[in-house]
Amino acid sequence: MLHPGQTFEGYTVEDVLGHGGCASVFRAYARGDPHEVVALKVLADDHPGPAESTRIQREFDFAQRLSHPHVVSVYRRGDGWLTMQLVDGGTAAALERLDDRLTAMQQIAEALDYVHWCGIVHCDVKPSNVLVYKDFSQGGAVLTDFGVAHSVAEDRTRPPQPLLASLPYLAPEMLRGRAPAAATDEYALACTTLELVTGSPPFAAATPAALAAAQLYDPPPYLSRTFGWLPRGFDGVIGKALAKDPELRYPTCAEFVAAVVRVFRH
């Protein structure tokens, strides 16, 4: 693993920002220009295989197609690494005020609708992939990690791919082997919103198989019964976005989050 002070592909590492399942992310600057600060993502030494390399390449290729203030910008890539926009405030869970968390979800919903308009499905929307700036009022939230994203056009011509998304946020249709669509991301956004509001995603289970069964068959929870401060209307909004049938969800991510905001702010 890289350490502060080391150089890598023309960048000098300043600090470790975090570790994921197969990669680490560092704060780094371009050698000779300390003002060009980036997030440097590098595959771990024990994950140099083709699957991981393909994922990081896909992450770069999909993000490079996009240009939106709340979608991460990527800059350079090489074999097993990439550089991207540095977002310095951690994940959306670091936001202390519920109002800020709802604002972050509005921004991510706008980003997802744009991504869908571009013919891409993110497929891994979850709290850890929503980063925020320390000065949230200025920078807001940013959607990251397109490593398992899908192109809608490509999905029409290729066989179903293995599930790589995170199970607590995985839509039922994906578990049934259907190709991902915009409604798939909306389901994950609903799980993410629920977690940012209450502290937990909608379903919990002791084993992956039980969690998959809950995603497939259990009704959305009525959380206003558990959290007395939650507006009753929240249950209905979340229930629609978590519908087992994707056709019954909101037409867009922005419409879903707008409905959430209405029940809290009116």
N, C-alpha and C positions, 0 to 999 in steps of 0.2 A: 504494500500500500504506500501511496505517496505521503510525504510528510512536509510540513511547512519549511520553506526554503529550497525544496527540490525544484528542479525544472523538468518540464515535460512538454514536448512538441511545441516549443516556443513560448511556453507559459511558465511563470513562477508561482508555485503554490503558496498561499498565505495562510489558509486555515481549512479544517475539515468541516463541511456543512452537514454531512449526514451519510448514512449507509443504507442501501436498499438490499433487496434479495440477491442481486448479482453485481451491483455497482456501487461506487462511492462518488460523492459529489464534493468538490472543493471550491473554495473561493480562490481565484487565481487572477493574475494580471499578465498582459502581454509583456514578454521580456523587453526591457528597455522603455516601456510605457506604463508606469504604475497607474495611470488614469484610465486605462482600458481594462476594467475589471469585469470578469465573467464568472459564471458557474461552469466548472470543468467536471464533466461526468466521465468516469473511467471504469471499465469492467474490472471486477476484482480478479486477482491473480488466479483464483481457483474457479473462475467462470469464463475461460477464454474460448468456449466452444462455439460452434456455428450458430446454434439457436440464439445464444445471448448476443453474438455479433450481429445477427440478422435483426434482432429486436432493437438494438441501439441504432442500426442503420435506418430501420423503419421509423423510429422516433424522429430522427433528423429529417428524413425525406417527407414525412407527412407535415411536420411543423413548418418546414421550409415553404410549403405550398400556401401557407396561411399568413394573413396580415390583419391582425385585430389587436386592439389595446389590451385585451384580457386573455390573449393566447400567447404562450411563451414564444419568444423569438430565438431562433438558433443561428449560429454564426459559422462554425467550421466543424468538420468531423474528420476522423481518420479511422484506422483499424481498431475498433474497441473503445472509441472515445468520441466525445463531441463537446462543443462549448455552446453555451446558451445564456440568455438574459439572466442576470443575477437579481433575484427577488429576496430581499434581506430580512423579512419579518417572520419567517417560519410558515406554518400551515394556518388555514383559516381558524383552526381550533385555538390559536393563540390570541384571537380577538376576544376581548373581555366583554364587550357590550353586545347584547343580542341584536340590537339595531344594526351594528356593523356587520355581524354575521349574515343578517338578511340582505344587507347591501351587497356583500360579497357574493351571495347566491344569485342576486339579480344580475350582477356582472358576469358570472360564470354561465348563467342561463343565456344571456345575450351572446356570449362567446360560442356556446354550443349550437345555438340556432344558426350562427354564421358558419360554423364548421359543417353543419348538416347541409346548409345551402351550397357549400363547396363540394358536396358529395362524399363526405367523410363521416364516419362514426367513431367516436373516441374509444368506447368500449371499456374504459377503466376509470370512470368518474368516481372519486372517493375523496374523503377529507385530505388525505396525504398528498393528493395531486392538485390541491387548490392552495397555492402559495399567496402570501400577502406581503405588502411592503410595511416596514415599520411605521412610516408615515402613511397610514392607510387612507387618510382623506385625500392625499395626492396621488398615490400609485394604485390603490385598490387591490383587487385580487387578480391572479393569473392562473389559467389552466395549463398544466404541464403534463408531460409523459404520454406521448403518442406511440409508445412502443408496441401496443397491441391494437392500434387503430385499424380500421378497415375502410377500404374504398368501396362504395356501393356498387360502382361499375365493375370492379374486379370480382365482387362477391356473386355477381350474376353468372360468372363463367367458371368459377373454381369450386371444388368440393368443400364441404364444411370443414372448418379448421378446429383444432383442439381448443378447449376453453382455457384461457390464460388470465381472465379477469378475476377480481377478488370476489369470493363467494358471498360475503355479506351484502354486496351491492349488485349482485348478478340477477338480471331479469329472468323471469320464468321461461320466456321463449328461447333464450340462449341455452337453458338447461334441456330444452326439448329439441335442440339441434337446428333451430331456425337461424337464418342469417341475421346479423344485427342491423338495426335501423335506428332512426332518430328516437323513436319511442323507447328503445333500449337504454339510451343515454338518459332520457327523462326519468326512467325508473331508478337508475343509479343516482341521479341528482336528487330524487325524492328521498332515497335512503340517506344520502349525504346531508341533506337539509334536516332531516329528522335527527340525525346524530348531532349536528351542530346546535340544534335547539334543545334536545333532551339529554344528550350525552351518550346515546347508544343508537345503533342502527335498528331497523324495525324488527328483525328476527334474530334470535339467539338459540344455539343448540350445542349439545355436548360433542357432536361429531360432525364432520363435513357432510356425511350422508343425511343426517337429521336436519342440518341447515338447508341443504338443497331441497329436502322434502317440504320444509317450511316455506321456502320461496315459491315452490310450486303449488302448495295447497292451503296454507294457513291464511286466514283473512288478515288484512292490515290491522294493527292494534288500535284500540280506542284509548289514546294516551291522555286525553283530558280527564279520564277517570282516575289515572294514576298521578298526574301532575295537575293539581287544582288551579294553578295559574295559567294553564293553557286554555286559550279560547276553544269552545266546543267546535267552532267552525273549522279548526285546524284538522280535526279527525277526518272530516269529509274531503278536504282538499288533498290531504296526504293519501286517503283511500283511493281517490280517483287516479292520482299519479302512480299508485302502486297496483293498479288493476292488473289482474293476471292476463287479461286480454289486452294487448298493446293498442288495439283499435279504440278502447274505452278511455285511454289516457287523454291528457290535454293535447291540443293540436301542436303546441310548441312548448319548449322549456320556459320561455319567457312568460307565457300565459300561466303556467303552473306556479312559478315563483311570484308573479303578480297576485295570484289568488292567496298565496301564503301571506304576503305582505299586507293584503287587505284585512285579513282576519286579525292581524296583530296591531295594525295602525289605525283602524277605524272602529 
